[in-house]
């Protein structure tokens, strides 16, 4: 054996057993580099040395395994360990032309299959155990499996490193869960209301827990309930943890929100107490509460009704009370004008029937308020309540005035004119203008005027009939007039008297006796209550073709513009007042007062009289002109 080989072998065998020396002595063989330094030596010459070194190296296998374990045990963390496949390759490193020894192969296999998997089982377990799981760090806490550090998302060798990490992570999260929940409770106990709008329990917990707030995921929830599930390392543990912590957070957040309710309620009441009902426009309850509650709630979505319901009720009650006071102040100011107005018919007319205009009512609301109609309704209701007694008092006084006007007047048109001027517009006459509106008041006054006119008609009819002298002069006979076409027209004298009285005229039938006992019958028409002017005509006794006495009207003066006695008598007894008089006395069936075998209407009477160009208006003008009767609009 060459001396150099003998010396090398002796040195390798007596050197301390370390991984460093094993590598130095080429895993106990004469390496290719040393062999190349002695090219003239044959392999047979150094074979005994090679065999001796090989036996020595194989004997050191167990000891070197321990040193590999010790070396790997010095790795402090997964971050420093790096990917698992880099830890064993150095064992098989050799120069070109050099074959690995059995010791190298066995030691590398041990390192790769036993030592390194054990190392990573330890490192991932320690990594999970050292996770800083606190509420303060939760938002940035990442518990995902560190496959990028291990170098593989799956097994390392035959070791289930992800499974070990998942078990360790679950133990860590289970241990940390009570502390995190306690921190949540303490956080909400120390939390104050602040000046920002409230957040829902979900929003608060999402801000507080960040990615650890559980999001609803149907597929994930189904997976967690599936015994055949397959999820990433630590996924289930993390999901169970976030569900437990998220549930606890929502409970604490809801409890905190409910604890703020009394303070918010007091603040709502205080805010309304500072508002002056005399100032500013009136806002609808909903609009007011939207603004008041908007201080704490930008939206009610997501909040429990047990929290928002009482607060909304408090706000609505306070807003309604404020609006009632504000409406009452403004309504009383509007009603004060009517309280000072005369409670008379003139006071009603001059003050718009004691009604408040829409502009006055709408001045109370804010034109930008989308619910301003609610304020208008409140104003209308309150004003009506305040003004109704005033309006009723004025109505009663107005009705009493009308009765007084008619009671003080006589039956003549001139005497009735003041009362009729007052009642004219209520009866459809253009005596004067009335303010718009009025409604029920105008209707009640109109009914009172019509009632008084009916009484006038009745009194006139009674007076006219009593003064007419029908029975003493005419008996049961009717009046008869000849038309230009030769036909005869008969009239009931009673109806003539009543209809003429309706037009303000008194018809009298008289019989005069001369010294020689010669009698003469005539009719005289004068304005009611006056003796002049007079429209006179004679009466001549005649016999009806069917028997019975009638009285022919002859020499009847004609009204201006009318031709013949028939047209004149028709004009005296036609018109709305005459019709109204007959209707008031229950004689509506005698509106056409001329009764012949073939009854005629007033128009037919004019036609029969040959006055085709004569209208009712002309008739009325002629009647009023001749008898100096006041027109509907006269004072």
C-alpha positions in Angstrom: 0.0 0.0 0.0 1.4 3.4 -0.8 2.5 5.5 2.1 0.1 8.3 1.2 -2.8 5.9 1.2 -1.8 4.5 4.5 -1.5 7.9 6.0 -4.8 9.1 4.6 -6.6 6.0 5.9 -5.1 6.3 9.4 -6.0 10.0 9.5 -9.6 9.5 8.4 -10.2 6.7 10.9 -8.8 8.5 14.0 -10.5 11.9 13.1 -13.5 12.8 15.2 -16.8 11.7 13.8 -18.6 14.7 12.4 -20.5 15.5 9.3 -17.8 18.0 8.4 -15.0 15.3 8.6 -17.3 12.9 6.7 -17.4 15.3 3.9 -13.7 16.1 4.3 -12.7 12.4 3.9 -15.2 12.0 1.0 -17.5 9.9 3.1 -14.7 7.6 3.9 -13.2 6.7 0.6 -10.2 7.8 -1.4 -11.8 10.5 -3.4 -11.3 11.3 -7.1 -9.3 14.4 -6.3 -6.8 12.6 -4.1 -6.6 9.7 -6.5 -5.8 12.1 -9.4 -2.8 13.3 -7.5 -1.2 9.8 -7.8 -1.8 8.7 -11.3 0.9 5.9 -11.3 -0.8 4.0 -8.5 -3.0 1.1 -9.4 -6.4 0.5 -7.9 -5.3 -2.9 -6.6 -2.6 -1.2 -4.6 -5.1 1.0 -2.7 -8.0 -1.5 -2.5 -7.2 -2.5 1.1 -7.4 1.1 2.2 -10.7 1.6 0.3 -12.2 -1.4 2.0 -11.0 -0.4 5.4 -12.4 3.2 5.0 -15.7 1.7 3.7 -16.1 -0.5 6.7 -15.3 2.4 9.0 -17.8 4.7 7.3 -20.6 2.1 7.4 -20.0 1.7 11.0 -20.6 5.4 11.6 -24.1 5.5 9.9 -26.1 5.7 13.1 -23.9 8.3 14.6 -24.1 10.4 11.5 -27.9 10.1 11.5 -27.9 11.6 14.9 -25.7 14.4 13.7 -28.1 15.1 10.8 -30.9 15.3 13.3 -28.9 17.6 15.5 -28.0 19.8 12.5 -31.7 20.1 11.4 -32.8 20.7 15.0 -30.8 23.9 15.0 -33.2 25.4 12.4 -35.2 28.0 14.4 -38.1 28.7 12.2 -39.9 27.9 9.0 -38.8 31.3 7.5 -35.1 30.4 7.9 -35.6 26.7 7.0 -36.7 27.5 3.4 -38.0 24.8 1.1 -37.6 21.3 2.3 -35.8 19.9 -0.8 -32.6 22.0 -0.1 -31.7 20.3 3.2 -30.3 17.0 2.0 -28.8 17.5 -1.4 -25.4 18.5 0.1 -24.9 14.9 1.2 -24.6 13.6 -2.4 -22.5 16.4 -3.6 -19.2 15.1 -5.2 -16.6 16.1 -7.8 -16.8 14.7 -11.3 -15.8 11.1 -11.6 -16.5 10.2 -8.0 -19.1 7.7 -7.1 -21.3 8.0 -4.0 -20.6 5.7 -1.1 -23.2 3.5 0.5 -22.9 5.8 3.5 -23.8 8.8 1.4 -26.8 7.1 -0.2 -28.2 5.8 3.0 -27.6 9.1 4.9 -29.2 11.1 2.1 -32.2 8.8 2.1 -32.5 9.1 5.9 -32.3 12.9 5.7 -34.9 13.1 2.9 -37.3 10.5 4.2 -37.0 10.9 8.0 -35.1 13.9 9.3 -36.5 16.6 7.0 -40.2 15.6 7.3 -39.7 15.5 11.1 -38.2 19.0 10.9 -41.1 20.4 9.0 -43.6 18.7 11.2 -42.0 20.6 14.1 -41.6 23.9 12.3 -45.2 24.1 11.1 -46.5 23.1 14.5 -44.4 25.7 16.2 -45.5 28.3 13.6 -49.1 27.6 14.4 -48.5 27.6 18.1 -46.7 31.0 17.9 -49.5 32.8 16.0 -50.4 36.0 17.7 -54.1 35.6 17.9 -55.5 38.7 19.6 -58.3 41.1 18.8 -55.7 43.8 18.1 -53.9 41.7 15.6 -56.8 39.8 14.1 -57.3 42.1 11.0 -53.8 41.3 9.8 -53.6 37.7 11.0 -52.9 35.2 8.3 -53.4 31.5 9.2 -53.1 30.1 5.8 -50.9 27.0 5.3 -47.3 28.3 4.5 -46.8 26.0 1.6 -44.6 28.5 -0.2 -42.2 28.3 2.7 -42.3 24.5 3.0 -41.9 24.2 -0.7 -44.9 22.1 -1.3 -48.6 22.3 -0.5 -48.8 18.6 0.3 -46.8 15.9 2.0 -43.1 16.2 2.8 -41.8 12.7 2.3 -44.3 10.6 3.9 -45.2 13.1 6.5 -48.6 14.9 6.4 -47.2 18.3 7.2 -50.4 20.2 6.2 -52.4 18.0 8.5 -50.1 18.6 11.4 -50.4 22.3 10.7 -54.2 22.1 10.7 -54.3 20.3 14.0 -51.9 22.7 15.6 -53.8 25.7 14.2 -57.0 24.4 15.6 -55.5 23.9 19.0 -54.1 27.5 18.8 -57.4 29.0 17.7 -59.4 27.1 20.3 -57.0 28.3 23.0 -57.2 31.9 21.8 -60.9 32.1 21.2 -62.0 32.9 24.8 -59.4 35.7 25.0 -60.5 37.2 21.7 -64.2 37.1 22.7 -63.3 38.7 26.1 -61.4 41.4 24.2 -64.5 42.0 22.0 -66.7 42.4 25.1 -64.2 44.8 26.7 -63.9 46.8 23.4 -67.7 47.3 23.3 -67.9 48.1 27.0 -65.4 50.9 26.5 -66.9 52.2 23.2 -68.8 55.5 23.4 -71.6 56.9 21.1 -69.4 59.4 19.3 -70.4 61.9 16.7 -70.6 59.7 13.6 -73.8 57.9 12.5 -74.3 54.5 14.0 -73.2 51.4 12.2 -75.2 48.1 12.2 -73.8 45.2 14.2 -72.7 43.7 10.9 -70.8 46.8 9.8 -69.2 47.3 13.2 -68.0 43.7 13.3 -66.8 43.8 9.7 -64.6 46.8 10.6 -63.4 45.3 13.8 -62.7 41.8 12.5 -61.8 42.5 8.9 -61.3 39.2 7.0 -62.2 37.3 10.1 -65.8 38.4 9.9 -67.7 35.4 8.6 -69.3 35.9 5.1 -72.3 33.9 4.1 -71.2 31.2 1.7 -73.7 28.4 1.0 -71.2 26.2 -0.8 -68.7 26.5 2.1 -71.3 25.8 4.7 -72.4 22.7 2.9 -68.8 21.6 2.6 -68.3 22.0 6.4 -71.3 19.7 7.0 -70.0 17.1 4.5 -68.1 14.2 6.2 -66.4 13.5 2.9 -65.2 17.1 2.6 -61.7 18.0 1.5 -60.5 21.5 2.4 -57.2 23.2 2.6 -55.0 22.8 5.7 -56.5 24.8 8.6 -59.5 26.0 6.6 -62.1 24.3 8.8 -60.4 25.4 12.0 -60.3 29.0 10.7 -63.9 28.9 9.6 -65.1 27.6 13.0 -63.0 30.2 14.7 -64.4 33.1 12.6 -68.0 31.9 13.0 -67.6 31.7 16.8 -65.8 35.1 17.0 -68.2 36.7 14.5 -71.2 35.5 16.3 -69.9 36.8 19.6 -69.0 40.1 18.0 -72.6 40.6 16.6 -74.0 39.8 20.0 -71.8 42.4 21.7 -72.5 44.9 19.0 -76.3 44.5 19.3 -76.1 44.8 23.0 -74.0 48.0 22.6 -76.5 49.5 20.2 -79.3 48.7 22.7 -77.3 50.4 25.5 -77.2 53.6 23.4 -81.0 53.7 23.0 -81.7 55.7 26.2 -79.1 58.3 25.4 -80.4 58.7 21.8 -83.9 59.0 23.1 -82.9 61.7 25.5 -81.0 63.5 22.8 -84.1 63.4 20.5 -86.3 64.9 23.2 -83.6 67.6 24.0 -83.3 68.5 20.3 -87.1 69.1 20.1 -87.2 71.0 23.3 -84.8 73.5 21.8 -86.9 74.2 18.8 -89.2 77.3 18.8 -92.6 76.6 17.3 -92.8 80.2 16.4 -89.8 80.1 14.1 -89.3 78.7 10.7 -91.5 76.7 8.4 -93.3 73.7 9.7 -91.9 70.3 8.5 -94.0 67.2 8.1 -93.4 64.6 10.9 -91.6 62.2 8.5 -89.4 64.9 7.1 -88.5 66.3 10.5 -87.7 62.8 11.9 -85.6 62.0 8.8 -83.4 65.0 9.7 -83.3 64.4 13.5 -82.7 60.6 13.3 -80.2 61.2 10.5 -77.8 62.4 13.2 -77.5 58.7 14.2 -78.9 56.7 11.3 -77.9 57.3 7.7 -80.3 54.4 6.9 -82.5 52.1 9.0 -81.6 49.0 6.9 -79.8 46.3 8.9 -80.8 47.7 12.4 -83.1 45.7 14.7 -86.6 47.1 15.0 -86.3 46.8 18.7 -83.7 49.5 18.5 -85.1 51.8 15.9 -88.8 51.3 16.6 -89.0 53.1 20.0 -86.7 55.9 18.7 -88.9 56.5 15.7 -91.9 56.5 17.9 -90.3 59.0 20.3 -89.3 61.2 17.3 -92.8 61.1 15.8 -94.4 61.9 19.1 -92.1 64.9 19.7 -92.5 66.0 16.1 -96.3 65.8 16.2 -96.3 67.7 19.5 -94.1 70.4 18.0 -96.2 70.6 14.8 -99.4 70.8 16.8 -98.0 73.8 18.8 -96.7 75.4 15.6 -99.9 74.9 13.7 -102.0 76.2 16.6 -99.9 79.4 16.7 -100.3 80.1 13.0 -103.9 79.0 12.9 -104.8 81.3 15.8 -103.0 84.2 14.0 -105.1 83.5 10.9 -108.3 83.1 12.9 -107.7 86.3 14.8 -108.7 88.3 11.7 -112.1 86.7 11.7 -112.5 87.0 15.4 -112.2 90.8 15.0 -114.5 90.9 11.9 -118.2 91.8 12.3 -120.4 88.7 12.7 -122.8 89.8 10.0 -123.7 89.0 6.4 -121.6 91.9 5.3 -118.7 90.7 7.5 -118.9 87.3 5.9 -118.9 88.7 2.4 -116.1 91.2 3.1 -113.9 88.6 4.8 -114.2 85.9 2.2 -116.9 83.9 4.1 -114.4 83.5 7.0 -112.3 81.2 4.9 -108.5 81.0 4.8 -107.0 81.1 1.4 -104.7 78.3 0.2 -101.8 80.8 0.0 -102.2 81.6 3.7 -102.4 77.9 4.6 -99.4 76.9 2.5 -97.3 79.7 3.9 -96.8 77.5 6.9 -94.9 74.7 5.2 -91.5 74.4 3.6 -91.9 74.3 -0.2 -89.0 71.8 -0.4 -90.7 69.4 2.0 -91.9 66.4 -0.1 -94.6 65.7 2.6 -95.8 69.3 2.9 -99.4 68.2 2.2 -99.5 66.8 5.7 -98.8 70.3 7.1 -101.5 71.8 4.9 -104.0 69.3 6.2 -103.1 70.0 9.8 -103.4 73.7 9.2 -106.7 73.4 7.4 -108.1 71.2 10.2 -107.0 73.5 13.0 -108.1 76.7 11.2 -111.5 75.1 10.5 -111.8 74.2 14.2 -111.0 77.7 15.3 -113.0 79.5 12.7 -116.1 77.2 12.7 -117.7 78.8 15.8 -117.0 82.3 14.3 -118.4 81.3 11.0 -121.5 79.7 12.6 -122.1 82.8 14.7 -121.8 85.0 11.6 -124.1 82.7 9.6 -126.7 82.7 12.3 -126.4 86.5 12.5 -126.7 86.8 8.7 -129.8 84.6 8.6 -131.3 86.7 11.3 -130.4 89.9 9.3 -132.2 88.5 6.2 -135.3 87.7 8.3 -135.2 91.1 9.7 -134.8 92.8 6.3 -137.9 91.0 5.0 -139.9 91.6 8.3 -139.2 95.3 8.1 -140.2 95.5 4.4 -143.8 95.8 3.1 -145.2 93.9 0.1 -144.5 96.5 -2.5 -141.5 96.1 -4.7 -140.0 99.4 -3.6 -140.3 98.3 0.0 -138.8 94.9 -0.7 -135.9 96.3 -2.8 -133.4 96.7 0.1 -133.9 93.1 1.1 -133.9 91.9 -2.5 -130.7 93.7 -3.2 -129.1 91.8 -0.3 -130.6 88.4 -1.4 -130.3 89.1 -5.2 -127.0 87.3 -5.9 -128.1 84.4 -3.7 -131.2 84.0 -5.9 -129.3 84.3 -9.2 -129.9 88.0 -9.7 -127.1 90.3 -10.7 -127.7 92.9 -8.0 -124.1 92.9 -6.8 -120.9 90.7 -6.8 -120.1 88.2 -4.2 -116.7 87.0 -3.3 -115.8 83.5 -4.5 -116.3 80.5 -2.3 -118.8 80.3 0.5 -120.1 76.9 -0.2 -122.4 75.9 2.6 -122.7 79.5 3.8 -124.0 80.7 0.5 -126.3 77.7 0.3 -127.8 78.4 3.7 -128.2 82.2 3.0 -129.7 81.4 -0.4 -132.2 79.0 1.3 -133.1 81.7 3.8 -133.7 84.2 1.0 -135.9 81.8 -0.9 -137.8 81.0 2.2 -138.4 84.8 2.8 -139.4 85.2 -0.9 -141.9 82.4 -0.5 -143.4 84.2 2.5 -143.6 87.4 0.5 -145.4 85.5 -2.3 -147.8 84.0 0.2 -148.5 87.3 1.9 -148.8 89.1 -1.5 -151.2 86.4 -2.7 -153.3 86.7 0.4 -153.4 90.4 0.2 -153.9 90.5 -3.5 -156.7 88.0 -3.4 -158.4 89.7 -0.5 -158.3 93.1 -2.4 -159.2 91.6 -5.8 -163.0 91.4 -5.4 -163.3 88.3 -7.5 -166.3 86.8 -5.8 -168.4 89.9 -5.5 -167.7 91.0 -9.1 -167.0 87.9 -11.2 -168.5 85.1 -9.2 -167.4 81.8 -10.7 -166.9 83.2 -14.2 -163.7 83.2 -16.1 -162.0 85.9 -18.1 -162.1 85.7 -21.9 -159.9 87.6 -24.5 -160.0 87.5 -28.3 -156.8 86.8 -30.2 -156.0 88.5 -33.5 -156.7 85.2 -35.2 -160.2 85.2 -33.8 -159.7 82.4 -31.3 -160.8 82.9 -27.7 -158.5 82.5 -24.7 -159.9 81.9 -21.3 -158.2 82.7 -18.0 -158.9 81.9 -14.4 -159.2 85.3 -12.6 -157.7 83.8 -9.4 -154.6 82.7 -11.3 -154.4 86.1 -13.0 -154.4 87.8 -9.6 -151.8 85.5 -8.0 -149.5 85.6 -11.1 -149.7 89.4 -11.3 -149.1 89.6 -7.6 -145.9 87.6 -8.2 -144.9 90.3 -10.7 -145.6 93.0 -8.1 -149.0 94.0 -9.5 -152.4 94.2 -7.8 -155.3 93.2 -10.0 -158.7 94.5 -8.8 -162.2 93.8 -10.2 -164.8 96.6 -9.5 -168.4 97.1 -10.2 -169.8 100.7 -10.3 -173.5 101.7 -10.2 -174.8 104.8 -11.8 -177.8 107.0 -10.6 -180.0 105.0 -12.8 -178.9 101.7 -11.3 -176.8 101.0 -14.3 -173.8 98.8 -13.4 -170.4 98.6 -15.0 -167.6 96.1 -14.3 -163.9 96.8 -14.9 -160.4 95.7 -13.9 -157.6 97.9 -12.7 -154.0 96.9 -12.5 -151.7 99.0 -10.2 -148.2 98.4 -8.7 -148.6 96.5 -5.4 -149.1 98.9 -2.6 -149.7 102.0 -4.9 -152.6 103.5 -6.7 -150.7 104.8 -9.7 -150.0 104.3 -12.5 -153.1 102.4 -13.5 -153.7 99.9 -16.4 -157.5 99.7 -16.8 -159.9 97.7 -18.9 -163.6 97.0 -19.1 -165.4 93.7 -18.5 -168.5 92.6 -20.4 -170.6 89.6 -19.3 -170.9 86.8 -21.8 -171.8 83.1 -22.0 -169.4 80.3 -22.7 -170.5 78.1 -25.6 -170.8 75.1 -23.3 -172.7 77.1 -20.8 -171.7 79.3 -17.9 -170.9 82.9 -17.4 -167.6 84.4 -18.6 -166.3 88.0 -18.6 -164.9 89.4 -21.8 -162.0 91.8 -21.3 -162.4 94.9 -23.5 -160.7 98.2 -24.0 -157.7 97.0 -22.0 -154.8 99.4 -22.2 -151.8 98.0 -23.9 -148.3 98.0 -22.4 -145.7 99.9 -24.5 -144.5 97.9 -27.4 -147.2 95.2 -27.1 -150.1 94.8 -29.4 -153.5 94.1 -28.0 -155.1 93.2 -24.7 -154.2 89.5 -25.0 -150.5 90.3 -25.2 -150.8 92.8 -22.4 -152.6 90.3 -20.0 -150.0 87.6 -20.9 -147.2 90.0 -20.1 -148.8 90.9 -16.7 -149.0 87.2 -15.7 -145.9 85.7 -17.3 -142.3 85.6 -16.1 -140.2 83.8 -13.4 -141.7 85.7 -10.5 -145.3 84.8 -11.6 -144.3 81.2 -12.1 -142.6 81.2 -8.7 -145.7 82.6 -7.1 -147.9 79.9 -8.5 -145.5 77.2 -7.6 -145.1 78.5 -4.1 -148.9 78.3 -3.6 -149.0 74.7 -4.9 -150.4 75.9 -8.3 -147.5 74.7 -10.4 -150.0 73.0 -12.8 -151.3 76.5 -13.7 -148.0 78.0 -14.8 -149.8 78.5 -18.1 -152.6 80.3 -16.4 -154.8 80.5 -19.4 -157.2 77.6 -19.5 -159.1 76.9 -22.7 -160.3 73.7 -24.4 -156.7 73.7 -25.7 -154.3 75.0 -23.1 -151.6 77.4 -24.3 -148.2 78.2 -22.9 -147.0 81.8 -22.5 -145.1 81.6 -25.8 -148.2 80.3 -27.6 -150.1 83.1 -26.0 -147.7 85.6 -27.5 -148.0 83.9 -30.8 -151.7 83.9 -30.6 -151.5 87.6 -29.7 -149.5 88.2 -32.9 -146.4 89.4 -31.0 -143.9 87.2 -32.7 -141.1 89.8 -32.1 -141.9 90.2 -28.4 -139.6 88.4 -26.0 -139.9 87.7 -22.3 -137.2 90.3 -21.7 -139.1 92.9 -23.7 -142.2 92.1 -21.7 -140.5 92.6 -18.4 -139.0 95.8 -19.6 -142.4 97.0 -20.7 -144.1 96.1 -17.5 -141.4 97.7 -15.3 -141.3 100.8 -17.5 -145.1 101.4 -17.4 -145.6 100.7 -13.7 -142.3 102.2 -12.6 -141.2 99.0 -11.0 -137.6 98.8 -9.8 -135.3 96.4 -11.7 -133.5 93.5 -10.1 -130.4 95.5 -9.7 -131.9 98.6 -8.3 -131.0 99.9 -4.9 
